[in-house]
Amino acid sequence: MFPVLFTFGGLAVPSYAAFMLLAFVVVGAVRRVELARLGHERLPGYALVNVGALVGAAVGAKLGMILFEPPQNVAELLALMLALDFTGKTVVGGLAGGYLGVELAKRAVGITRRTGDGFAVALPLGQAIGRVGCLLNGCCLGELWSGPWAVTLAGAQRHPAQLYEAALDLLLAGVLWSIRLTPRPEGNLFRRYLVGYALIRFGLEPLRGDNGHSLAGLTLVQWACLATMLGFGAWIWRTERGAAAA
């Protein structure tokens, strides 16, 4: 759509890269505010948790493409990852990988506290900014549609699925920001983010034109989202019910 955002001194600045950089800056700034509030940065060895999150998210985002690629391309996908080629990635895989990376890093340094709440507001803000970059770059296409606010991508009119998700991600971030000071078991704000994003992605999947493999009428991404909603939703209910009873 607009793959080049602007040129500076003869250098073309890609829209996707510019918005990813902006997302990274915003996520970092909001997360720093939340980490200061929660006191996580004072935990011994917490710097390794940041490394675990970044490495896990990068690897998971690439491996998550298995949900979209045909089986014969899996070996090529793994080879690209081993060659440190991380083009072609998915948010769902990035979240799963980042979560695992954080947990492994915490175990390595002996942190037993739940630290996800520092990411809860920052991540949906970053995702919203990133989805605008996706639209300008012409990736993460919406399904074919000729309605009043259709956008032309890949030679056809489509749902602006990227903007739908950006708006819902912003709404999710606003809700989480408004409730972040409410007393609750540690980690449950982040779990609310996971459930909220899974709900957003589950609902938007039929409007995407790149939804990959399906099983029993749902895409594999939708199955992953359904498992996330049920699993973390049950965790929230169990821990908060127990806290209320105590």
C-alpha positions in Angstrom: 0.0 0.0 0.0 2.7 2.5 1.2 5.7 0.3 1.7 8.0 3.4 1.9 7.0 5.9 4.6 9.4 8.6 3.5 12.9 9.2 2.1 15.6 10.9 4.1 18.9 11.9 2.3 18.1 9.5 -0.5 17.5 6.7 1.9 14.0 5.0 1.8 12.5 4.4 5.2 10.2 1.3 5.1 6.8 1.8 6.7 6.8 -1.5 8.4 10.3 -1.0 9.9 9.4 2.6 11.1 6.2 1.5 12.8 7.9 -1.6 14.4 10.5 0.8 15.8 7.8 3.1 17.1 6.0 0.2 18.6 9.3 -1.0 20.3 9.8 2.5 21.8 6.3 2.8 23.1 6.3 -0.7 24.6 9.6 0.1 26.3 8.4 3.4 27.7 5.1 2.1 29.1 6.7 -1.0 30.4 9.4 1.0 32.3 6.6 2.9 34.0 4.8 -0.3 35.0 8.0 -2.0 36.1 8.8 0.9 38.4 5.3 0.7 39.9 5.6 -3.1 40.4 9.2 -3.1 41.5 10.2 -5.9 39.2 13.5 -4.3 38.1 14.8 -4.6 41.7 14.5 -8.4 41.5 18.0 -10.0 41.3 18.7 -11.3 37.8 15.7 -9.6 36.3 17.8 -8.3 33.3 17.9 -12.0 32.1 14.1 -12.0 32.0 14.2 -9.3 29.4 16.6 -11.4 27.3 14.4 -14.4 27.7 11.4 -12.5 26.5 13.1 -11.1 23.4 14.7 -14.4 22.4 11.6 -16.4 23.1 9.4 -14.0 21.2 11.7 -14.0 18.2 12.0 -17.8 18.0 8.3 -18.3 18.7 7.2 -15.8 16.1 9.1 -17.7 13.5 8.1 -21.2 14.6 4.5 -20.0 14.8 4.5 -19.8 11.0 4.0 -23.6 11.1 0.3 -22.7 11.7 0.2 -21.1 8.2 2.8 -22.9 6.1 2.1 -26.2 4.3 3.8 -29.3 5.8 6.4 -29.5 3.0 7.7 -26.1 4.0 8.3 -26.8 7.7 11.9 -28.0 7.1 12.7 -24.8 5.1 11.1 -22.7 7.9 13.4 -24.3 10.5 16.4 -23.8 8.3 15.6 -20.1 8.0 15.3 -19.8 11.7 18.6 -21.5 12.3 20.1 -19.0 9.8 18.7 -16.2 11.9 16.3 -15.2 9.2 13.3 -14.0 11.1 11.3 -12.5 8.3 7.8 -13.9 8.2 6.4 -14.2 11.7 3.2 -14.4 13.7 2.1 -12.6 16.8 0.5 -15.7 18.3 3.8 -17.6 18.1 5.7 -14.6 19.4 3.5 -14.4 22.5 3.8 -18.1 23.2 7.6 -18.0 22.7 8.0 -14.9 24.8 5.9 -16.4 27.6 8.1 -19.5 27.6 11.3 -17.5 27.4 10.4 -15.5 30.4 9.5 -18.5 32.5 12.7 -20.3 31.6 14.8 -17.2 32.4 13.0 -16.7 35.7 13.7 -20.3 36.6 17.4 -19.9 35.7 17.9 -16.9 38.0 15.6 -18.1 40.8 12.8 -15.6 40.4 9.5 -17.0 41.8 7.3 -13.9 41.5 4.9 -13.5 38.6 6.3 -10.7 36.4 3.9 -10.6 33.5 1.9 -7.6 34.7 4.7 -5.3 33.6 3.9 -6.3 30.0 0.1 -6.2 30.2 -0.6 -2.6 29.0 2.5 -2.2 26.9 2.0 -5.2 24.6 -1.4 -4.3 23.1 -0.2 -0.7 22.5 2.7 -2.0 20.6 0.6 -4.5 18.7 -1.8 -1.7 17.7 1.1 0.4 16.3 2.5 -2.6 14.6 -0.7 -3.4 12.8 -0.8 0.0 11.2 2.7 -0.8 9.9 1.2 -4.1 8.5 -1.5 -2.2 6.6 1.0 0.2 5.1 3.3 -2.7 4.2 0.5 -4.7 2.6 0.8 -7.7 4.8 -1.6 -9.6 7.1 -4.2 -9.2 4.5 -7.9 -9.0 5.2 -10.5 -11.2 3.4 -11.9 -10.1 0.1 -14.6 -7.5 0.6 -16.0 -4.5 -1.4 -17.7 -2.6 1.5 -17.6 1.1 2.1 -14.2 1.2 3.9 -12.5 -1.6 2.0 -8.8 -1.1 1.2 -7.0 -2.2 -2.0 -4.2 -4.7 -1.2 -2.7 -7.4 -3.4 -4.7 -6.2 -6.3 -8.1 -6.6 -4.7 -10.5 -4.8 -2.3 -10.3 -6.3 1.2 -11.3 -5.8 4.9 -8.8 -3.6 6.6 -8.3 -6.4 9.2 -5.1 -4.7 10.4 -7.0 -1.6 11.4 -9.8 -3.7 13.1 -7.1 -5.3 15.2 -5.3 -2.0 15.9 -8.5 -0.5 17.2 -9.4 -3.5 19.4 -5.8 -3.7 20.7 -6.0 0.0 21.8 -9.4 -0.7 23.5 -7.8 -3.6 25.3 -4.8 -1.5 26.4 -7.2 1.2 27.7 -9.2 -1.3 29.7 -6.1 -2.9 31.2 -4.7 0.5 32.1 -7.9 1.5 33.8 -8.0 -1.6 36.0 -4.3 -2.0 36.6 -4.4 -0.6 40.2 -7.2 -2.9 41.3 -5.8 -5.4 43.9 -5.6 -8.9 42.4 -3.3 -12.0 42.5 0.1 -11.2 40.8 0.1 -12.0 37.2 -3.6 -11.9 36.6 -3.5 -8.5 34.8 -1.2 -10.1 32.2 -3.4 -13.2 32.0 -6.3 -10.8 31.3 -4.3 -9.4 28.4 -3.7 -12.9 27.1 -7.4 -13.7 27.3 -8.4 -10.4 25.7 -6.0 -10.7 22.8 -7.0 -14.3 22.2 -10.6 -13.2 22.1 -9.7 -10.4 19.6 -7.8 -12.7 17.3 -10.4 -15.5 17.5 -13.1 -13.1 16.4 -11.1 -11.4 13.6 -9.7 -14.6 12.1 -12.6 -15.1 9.6 -11.9 -11.6 8.3 -8.3 -12.3 7.6 -7.2 -13.6 4.2 -4.1 -15.4 5.5 -5.6 -17.6 8.2 -3.7 -20.8 7.3 -4.7 -24.4 8.2 -8.0 -25.3 9.7 -9.5 -28.2 11.7 -13.1 -28.9 12.4 -14.3 -25.5 11.1 -11.8 -23.4 13.0 -8.3 -22.3 12.0 -5.3 -23.6 14.1 -4.9 -20.1 15.3 -8.5 -20.1 16.6 -7.9 -23.4 18.3 -4.8 -21.9 20.0 -6.8 -18.8 21.0 -9.6 -20.9 22.4 -7.2 -22.9 24.5 -5.7 -19.6 25.8 -9.1 -18.2 26.7 -10.2 -21.3 28.5 -6.9 -22.1 30.2 -6.0 -18.6 31.4 -9.6 -17.7 32.0 -9.9 -20.7 34.4 -6.6 -19.7 36.1 -7.9 -16.2 36.7 -11.2 -17.5 38.1 -9.5 -20.0 40.3 -6.9 -17.7 41.8 -9.3 -14.7 42.3 -12.0 -16.9 43.7 -9.5 -18.4 46.2 -8.2 -14.9 47.1 -11.8 -13.7 47.7 -12.5 -16.7 49.9 -9.4 -16.1 52.0 
